[in-house]
Amino acid sequence: VRPDVAVRVDSFHAVPYLVASTGHVALMQERLARSCAQHLPLRILESPVPLEPLDVRLWWHERHDDDAGHRWFRDLVAPR
């Protein structure tokens, strides 16, 4: 399957609003799609092909390395 990419976004949160009530399709996280489908006219389907898991990455400026709040958040998102 070779997708015809019409739009690229920086956040998956924009995706449901771009495809609602259109003939377009998108791949996104199921929990986010189901949450948005409560408020938007979305149709949720299984992927026709197996998908690789999402790669979660964090990045920050080095000045935040020792910040307690920042460290707490990083450990919450990606425990060591």
N, C-alpha and C positions, 0 to 999 in steps of 0.2 A: 504494500500500500504506500503510495507516494502522495503525501498531503499537498494540497494547493493552499499555501499559507496566505491568508488575506490580511491578518492583523497580528502583531506581536505586542504583548503587554508586559509590564514590569511586575504585575501582581495578579495572582489567580483570582483575586476578589473582583477584578474588572470583567472577567470572562463571562459570567452569567448575564450581565447586562448587555454585553455585545451580541450574544447569540439568542437571547429571549425574543420570541415572536419573529424569528428569521428562519431561513432554510440552512443556516450555517451549523456546523458541529464543532465541538471542542473537547479536548481531554482535560480533565481536572480532577481534583480530589473528591471522592464520593461524599464525604461528610459535608464539605462546603457546598457541593451541588444540591444535596438533599435539603440543607438549611435554606439555600436561596430559592429552591423550588416551592417553598411555603409561601413566597411572596411574588415570584415571577413565573410566567408560563414556560416552564422548562420540561423537557422530556428526558429522562435519565435512562440510558441504555448501557449494557455491559460492553466493554471493548471487544471488538471482533478478533483481536490478536493479543497475546500475552504482553504485558508491559513491564519494563524494568522499574524497580522501586525508585522513588524520588530521592535525589541526593540533597540532603539538608546541609547547608553551609552557613557559617557565621563569619563575619569579618568586622573589625573595629579598629580604631586608631590605637596605637600602642599606649597613648597616655591614659587609656581606660583599663589597662591590664590589671592594675591594683585597686581599682575602684570597687568597693564592696558591693554596691548595688548592681553594677555591671557584671561583676563576677557571679553574683547570685543568679541573675537572669541567664547568663551563659550556661551555668550548671543546670538550671531548670530546663533549658531547651536541649542541651546536649551534655548529659551527665558524663563525667569521665569514668 
